[in-house]
Amino acid sequence: MGISHYLAMTDGEIADADALPKHLAYMACHFSPYTTGLTQPPQLPPRAMLILNDRIPFCGHDYKQIAAALASRVEKLQLRCLLLDFQRPDTPTELVKHLVGSSPLPIGVSAAFADNLPCAVFLPPVPPDVSPEEHIKPWTGREIWLDAAVEALQITVDTEGSRRQRISSQTSRDLPFRDDTLCCRYKTQILPDRAIFTLQRTPEDLQQLLAGVAPLGVTTAVSLYQEMKKLPAK
């Protein structure tokens, strides 16, 4: 059975799109800057994913009001699932526990908050130089939701060792070689004092990677609509 691949869209992208993807994720609800609850999402198609993130910091917001707001949106919008994409270390873990415990739908939670919780784990993108098996191994036995983003990595090797650095995305023509095991494209530069390796997964590479991760416990992937919209719908 294949995984569900959601494309995350902003308000503007939803408003401007001629057609919406089969699996749409709304990016995103926030903690309200004016009340102790949440911001309001637009009208979404049935069976969408709703993402709640902490781009606006949690500050005096009410756990019960947030849970009630999510429950109301679930019923009104006929949502399929919820994603708590929390990245700030000061977002309260008790809030996460409360929302997981009260969610009427399948829910995924960022890995930093998901330990010992009865929910899916939302993992960051698989680095281009790492296999999905290695990336997911620490969470063996858990349901995995995967951030499927286009990521570029540069590894510099010199007399002092090696250094890894995330870089801006490269075009496919700048990456002439492909590794089928890692599902990534790469190039090498051999200079007098160092060697530089640049690796990246294109949207097409991500689709191939996702085609093989279901046996690892991955049920859901989330990508940015702006990165994946040119690919054929799945």
N, C-alpha and C positions, 0 to 999 in steps of 0.2 A: 504494500500500500504506500502511495506517495505521500509526501509531506504537504502541508498547506503553506503556500508562499504568499505572504501578505506584502503589499506595496504601501508604504507609509506616505500619506499626502497631507499637505497643509491646507488651511482654508482656501488660500488663493489658488492652489493647484486643483482642488476639488471644483471651485467655481469656474475655472478656465478650461477644464477638461471636456473634450467632446464626448468621451465615453469613460466610465470609471472601470477600474480593474475588477475582475471577479472576486478577488480577495483584497479588500481595502482596509487599511489601518489608518485611523485618524490620528494625526500628529500635531497637536496633542492637547489634552486638558491639562490645566495647571492649577496649583493652589491659588485661589483668588487673591489679587492684591487689594481688594476692597472689602471682602467679607471673610468669614472664617470657613468658607466652603470651597467650591470649585468654580472655574470658568465654565461657560456653556459651549458645548460643541455645536456645529451646524447639523442640519438634517443629513443623515447618513443612510445608505442603502441597508436593507436587512442583512444580518449575518456579518457585519463589519467587526473589526477589532478596535477597541478604544484604548489609546495609550494615555496614561497619566505619568507625567514626569515632574521633576523637582527643579526645573529651570528657574521658576520663582521659588525662593526658599520657603520652607515650612516655618511659619512664625505665628504662634498663637492660634493656629487653625484647630478646628474641632473634629476629633476622630469620628464621632457619631454623625455629624453633619456631612462629612465627606463620604462616609459609607452610605448614608441615605441618598446622597446626590448620585452616587454611582448606581445604586439600585434603581433609582428613578430613571436614569438614562438607559439602563439595561432594558427596562420594560418599554419605555417610549420608543427607543430606536431599534429594538429587537436585535441587540448585539449578540455576537457569537462568543466573544472572549475579551478579557481585559489584560493589559500589560502594564505593570508598574516598572517603568524605566527610570528608577531612582539612581542617581550618581553621586549625590552629595553625602559625605560621611556623617553630617550632622542631621540628616533626615531621620526622625525617630524610628527605631526598630519596632517600638510598640505600635506605631501607626501601621507599619507593614503587617504585623501579626494580626491586628484588628481587621484590616481590609481583606487579608487572605481568609480569615475565619468567617467573615460575613459575606464573601462573594458568592452570588448565586450562579456564577459562570466559571468555566475554566480560567485560571489566572496564572500568568507568568510573572516572575520577579527577578530583577537583576541579581547576578550571582553574589554580589557583596552583601545582599540582604536575605538570600534564599536558604541559607544553611538551616537545617532542622525544621523547615516549614513544609507543610503538605501542599506543595504547588510545583508547577514547572519552573525550571531554572532558565533564565534568559542570559545566555552567554555572549560575550563580546565576539567580534569577528575572529575567524581562524586566521592567524598570521600567515602570510604567503609562504613562509619557510617552514611551516608546521603542518603536519597531517591532521585531518579531522579526528582521527583516533586518539592521537596524543593530546589534542586540545580538550577533548570531551572526557578523557579517561578519569580525571579527578571526580567527575559527577556520575560515574557508572551507576546504573540502577535508578537514576532520576529521569523524569521526562524532561527533554531539552527543547527549548525554543532558542533559535540561533539568530544572532544579528548577522545578516548576510550583506556586508558592505564591501564596496570596492576599496581595497587598501593597497598602498604601495610602500615598499620597504627597501632601504638601502643598507647593505652590510659592507663596511670598510675593514679590510684586513691589512695590517702593517706589522712592523717589528714589535709594536706594543700590544698586539693582540687584535681582537675584532670588536667592532662597535656597530650596533643596530640603531637605525633611525627611521622613523616614519617620514615619508615625503609626500609631495603632491602627486596626484595620479598622472601616469604617463600615457601616451597614446600607444595603441597596439603596434604601430609601425616602428616605434622606438624600442620595442621589446621583441627581437626576432626569434627567440628560442622559446620552447615550451616544455614543461615537465608534466607528463601525464599523471604521475603519481600524486604530486601536490596540486594538480589542476591550477597551475600558475604559469605566467610568462616571465621571461627574464632576459637580462643582457649582462655581459661582463666587460669590464674595462681594466686592462692591465697597464699600470703606470710604473715608472721606475722605482717609486718608493711605497707603492700600495696597490692593492687590487680592490675594485669596487664592483659589487654585485647588486643589481637592481631587480626586484621581484614585484609582481603585481598580479592580482586576479581581475580579469575583465568581467563584465556582466555575463558573457558567455561562459567563462571559466567558472563563475559562481553557480550557474545553472548545472554544469557538469558535476561540480562538487556536491551540490544539494541532491542530485540524483542518486548518490550513494550513501547518504548519511542516515537514512531511516533505520537500518539495523543497529545504529549506535544509540538509539533512543530519541532521535530528533523527530518531532512531530510537526514542528512549525518553524518557519523562517520569516524574518522581517527585513525587507530592503527598502531603500529610499526609492520612491517612484521616479524621481528625477534621474537616478542612475540606471534604472531597469526598464523604463517605459518604451524604449525602442525595440525591445525583444518581443518575439511572438508570445501571446498570452498562453498560460498553462492552465 
